[in-house]
Amino acid sequence: MANAILSVTNLETSYGPILAIRGVSFTVAEGSIVTILGANGAGKTTILKTVSGVMDPQKGTVDFAGREIQRMDPDRIMRLGLSHVPEGREVFPFLTVKDNLNMGAFIRRDTEGIARDLEMVYGYFPVLKERADQRAGQLSGGEQQMLAISRALMSRPKMMLLDEPSLGLSPKLVRDIFEIILRINRERGVSVLLVEQNANMALKTADYGYVLEVGRVVMEDSCARLLEKDDIKEFYLGMKSTSIRGTRRWKKKKTWR
């Protein structure tokens, strides 16, 4: 892909003797949102950790903005313009909201630019301005997710890795978070690699998607086309088909308690 900001080729990463991802290859076009779908344990989080330098691969290459970054320290990778928002938010609970945001800008020296970007993230998430002097550990789960995304934005990334941003949030907060992800992408030009259990929301937000099973990519396509595939409807959107006079219709599966 000529305009790829991220290219991952034949990546293999292990936890000890257990191979978590097996020959994974994918690309993220500059300015796009790409999602990786898969069941728990498929290897999605391992991919993000390997790309961001938290884990080293046994094989394969990770090319970001024209440079190979596999086995680089996470700090160096972040300075190149790649920010990772991990699963579980991982804010600094005893620091204030404002101090958390300033931690995201620790590599920067442009005081005026940092002040402008603080106002920018407050524009995306006004509640953070209201809570600026409150300890991050006292925020709700949704507010902590907003803070984690905003802290990553404060480094002015070219690309963000988002790991399960909807985890544990109410449906309304999920919609709000994904609307802001879209705005960040469209308004700031930030490329996004998204790992998300909410397949319906991810496919409606992203441009292109990959499906991961047991550490391997088994399917890829535009998200519009993935939404129409029978396997995706059945296994990721919780729908089952019914045939009526030769036509196929889809309805939500019943959940039994």
Backbone hydrogen bonds, N-H to C=O, Kabsch-Sander energy under -0.5 kcal/mol:
donor,donor_aa,acceptor,acceptor_aa,energy
4,A,1,M,-1.4
5,I,28,V,-2.3
6,L,28,V,-1.6
7,S,63,D,-2.5
8,V,26,F,-3.1
9,T,61,T,-2.5
11,L,24,V,-2.8
12,E,59,K,-1.9
13,T,21,I,-1.2
15,Y,18,I,-3.0
16,G,14,S,-0.7
18,I,15,Y,-2.1
19,L,17,P,-0.6
20,A,13,T,-2.2
20,A,18,I,-0.7
21,I,13,T,-1.6
22,R,215,G,-3.3
23,G,11,L,-0.5
23,G,21,I,-0.6
24,V,11,L,-2.3
26,F,8,V,-1.9
28,V,6,L,-2.5
30,E,3,N,-2.9
32,S,29,A,-2.0
34,V,192,V,-2.8
35,T,208,Y,-2.3
36,I,194,L,-2.5
37,L,35,T,-0.5
37,L,210,Y,-3.1
42,A,39,A,-1.9
47,I,43,G,-1.7
48,L,44,K,-1.7
49,K,45,T,-2.5
50,T,46,T,-2.2
51,V,47,I,-2.6
52,S,48,L,-2.4
53,G,49,K,-0.5
53,G,50,T,-0.7
54,V,49,K,-1.5
55,M,49,K,-1.7
58,Q,12,E,-2.8
59,K,12,E,-1.5
61,T,9,T,-1.9
63,D,7,S,-3.1
64,F,62,V,-0.6
64,F,67,R,-3.1
65,A,5,I,-3.0
67,R,64,F,-1.5
69,I,62,V,-3.1
70,Q,62,V,-0.7
72,M,69,I,-2.3
77,I,73,D,-2.1
78,M,74,P,-2.6
79,R,75,D,-1.9
80,L,76,R,-1.1
80,L,77,I,-0.6
81,G,77,I,-0.5
81,G,78,M,-1.5
82,L,77,I,-1.2
83,S,81,G,-0.5
83,S,159,M,-2.5
85,V,83,S,-0.5
85,V,161,L,-3.5
89,R,86,P,-1.3
90,E,88,G,-2.8
95,L,92,F,-1.4
97,V,131,R,-0.6
97,V,134,Q,-1.8
98,K,132,A,-2.4
100,N,96,T,-2.4
101,L,97,V,-2.2
102,N,98,K,-2.5
103,M,99,D,-1.9
104,G,100,N,-1.2
105,A,101,L,-0.6
105,A,102,N,-0.9
106,F,103,M,-1.4
108,R,105,A,-2.1
111,T,109,R,-1.4
114,I,110,D,-2.5
115,A,111,T,-2.1
116,R,112,E,-2.1
117,D,113,G,-2.4
118,L,114,I,-2.1
119,E,115,A,-1.7
120,M,116,R,-1.9
121,V,117,D,-2.5
122,Y,118,L,-2.1
123,G,119,E,-1.7
124,Y,120,M,-1.5
125,F,121,V,-2.7
128,L,125,F,-1.8
129,K,125,F,-0.6
129,K,126,P,-0.7
130,E,126,P,-1.6
131,R,127,V,-1.6
132,A,129,K,-1.1
134,Q,131,R,-2.3
136,A,92,F,-0.5
136,A,95,L,-2.9
137,G,93,P,-2.4
138,Q,135,R,-1.7
139,L,136,A,-1.6
144,Q,140,S,-2.5
145,Q,141,G,-2.0
146,M,142,G,-2.1
147,L,143,E,-2.3
148,A,144,Q,-2.5
149,I,145,Q,-2.2
150,S,146,M,-2.4
151,R,147,L,-3.0
152,A,148,A,-1.8
153,L,149,I,-1.8
154,M,150,S,-1.4
155,S,152,A,-1.2
156,R,153,L,-2.3
158,K,81,G,-2.3
159,M,81,G,-2.1
160,M,191,S,-2.5
161,L,83,S,-2.9
162,L,160,M,-0.6
162,L,193,L,-2.6
163,D,85,V,-2.2
163,D,161,L,-0.5
164,E,162,L,-0.7
164,E,195,V,-3.1
167,L,164,E,-1.5
169,L,166,S,-2.2
174,V,170,S,-2.5
175,R,171,P,-2.1
176,D,172,K,-2.3
177,I,173,L,-2.9
178,F,174,V,-2.4
179,E,175,R,-2.0
180,I,176,D,-1.9
181,I,177,I,-2.2
182,L,178,F,-2.1
183,R,179,E,-2.1
184,I,180,I,-2.9
185,N,181,I,-2.1
186,R,182,L,-2.8
187,E,183,R,-3.5
188,R,183,R,-0.6
188,R,184,I,-1.7
189,G,185,N,-0.9
190,V,184,I,-1.1
191,S,158,K,-2.4
192,V,32,S,-2.5
193,L,160,M,-2.5
194,L,34,V,-3.3
194,L,192,V,-0.5
195,V,162,L,-2.9
196,E,36,I,-1.0
199,A,197,Q,-2.0
202,A,198,N,-2.5
203,L,199,A,-2.8
204,K,200,N,-1.5
205,T,201,M,-1.1
206,A,202,A,-2.9
207,D,33,I,-3.2
208,Y,33,I,-1.4
209,G,221,D,-2.7
210,Y,35,T,-2.2
211,V,219,M,-2.9
212,L,37,L,-3.2
212,L,210,Y,-0.5
213,E,216,R,-2.9
215,G,42,A,-1.9
216,R,213,E,-1.8
218,V,211,V,-2.7
218,V,216,R,-0.6
219,M,211,V,-1.1
221,D,209,G,-1.9
223,C,207,D,-1.8
226,L,222,S,-2.5
227,L,223,C,-2.2
228,E,225,R,-1.1
229,K,225,R,-0.5
229,K,226,L,-1.2
233,K,229,K,-2.3
234,E,230,D,-2.4
235,F,231,D,-2.8
236,Y,232,I,-2.1
237,L,232,I,-1.5
239,M,233,K,-2.6
240,K,251,K,-2.7
242,T,249,R,-2.4
244,I,242,T,-0.6
244,I,247,T,-2.6
247,T,244,I,-1.7
249,R,242,T,-2.4
249,R,247,T,-0.5
251,K,240,K,-2.0
253,K,238,G,-3.3
256,W,254,K,-0.6
